[in-house]
Amino acid sequence: MTSQTTKSNVDGGQVRVSTLELFFDLVFVFTITQLTHVFTHHPGWEALAQVVLLFGVIWWMYSGYVWLTNEVAPNNSQRRTLLLTGMFGFFVLALAIPDAFHGTGIAFGLGYVLVNSVHTVLFWSSGGSSATNAIKRIAPLNALAAALVLAGGFAHGRWQYLCWAAAFVVQILSPYLVDTRDFVVRATHFCERHGLVIIVAIGESVVAIGTGLAGEKLTVPLVGNVALGLCLAYVLWWAYFGIDDERGEHALSAVSDRERSRPAVLAYGYALYPLLVGIIVAAAGIKMSIAHGDEPASMAAAAALSGGVALYFTGQFCFRVVLKLPRPWTRLVAAAAVCATIPIGIAWVAWAQLAALVAVGYAAVIIDDVITLRTGHHSSYI
């Protein structure tokens, strides 16, 4: 048993992700499915703004639950009951997402208040002494954000947007308004949990392939489009898990315990936000175009497909910058390169854009891997 494992067991935290947390993540990922539906139902800038706002406030609280279970292992009935109550709150949020701006905003707000309240109570009652001190400082800001989300549920039009945008701003600023160094970040569990939610989110792009083909006759060209869609999901997986997943954990572990909370929230909170939004948008692009691969793509579908992948690479760029990982600039180059494939779908056919996107994205990842190998670094996959 390592010293880190011993320390975690004494403090009540975890080194590895529990099956209950995986169950929790399956409930959370339903929100990603619902957000994909929001964009595909009325694709455009307004839908994108709704996805950005809704996922922003949801992601903050999901990440808060990762911090929670990093400190408080769900190893007794009281903790599991509270965690299941939080899962119920997330499920209510997910159910309310499609019409959150047109009638179910109150349900969304109430679900958010429940999620927020359970998080604070469980942290306060079961966390270690340092975590209890930390949650006392940040809980008022979380409560303010929850109040704004609830107020937005009762509001309409621009006031609803303003309330939820204000809640998101409060969340983004909160780590800079209070001292978060009393939170204990156990790097192994923390990084594994965030990695798993990325895996499940990428799975949404696979689901989007299936739902986009509902009722379609299975033909050879259609099977080819499916193969391209799965290849794109693989590229997204490989881009993060080929190297960055392991290097991120090592980099976070190398930071002293007292100073680890700041890079943790920047790399796994802020940086993963555009990455996950990118998966949602790209999944929407796949869903809108996969069944009509032999036709020109709409502007919204083409932009969502390539733009989502570009957002994913941009999130990786931020992730590498925060943790001081090598060659973050390569992900910005990749983001620009995949955006250049948008005109292919509009001017020609959707399958050609998807093929170009896979080729450009995979080339960018492979080139980065080759450079990594030549510098003498390896991972579990290369």
Secondary structure as GFF3:
##gff-version 3
##sequence-region A 1 382
A	DSSP	alpha_helix	3	11	.	.	.	ID=ss1
A	DSSP	alpha_helix	19	41	.	.	.	ID=ss2
A	DSSP	alpha_helix	45	71	.	.	.	ID=ss3
A	DSSP	alpha_helix	77	96	.	.	.	ID=ss4
A	DSSP	three_ten_helix	97	99	.	.	.	ID=ss5
A	DSSP	alpha_helix	105	126	.	.	.	ID=ss6
A	DSSP	alpha_helix	129	154	.	.	.	ID=ss7
A	DSSP	alpha_helix	158	177	.	.	.	ID=ss8
A	DSSP	alpha_helix	187	212	.	.	.	ID=ss9
A	DSSP	alpha_helix	220	241	.	.	.	ID=ss10
A	DSSP	alpha_helix	244	253	.	.	.	ID=ss11
A	DSSP	three_ten_helix	257	259	.	.	.	ID=ss12
A	DSSP	alpha_helix	261	265	.	.	.	ID=ss13
A	DSSP	pi_helix	266	270	.	.	.	ID=ss14
A	DSSP	alpha_helix	272	289	.	.	.	ID=ss15
A	DSSP	three_ten_helix	290	292	.	.	.	ID=ss16
A	DSSP	alpha_helix	299	323	.	.	.	ID=ss17
A	DSSP	alpha_helix	329	339	.	.	.	ID=ss18
A	DSSP	alpha_helix	342	347	.	.	.	ID=ss19
A	DSSP	alpha_helix	350	374	.	.	.	ID=ss20
###
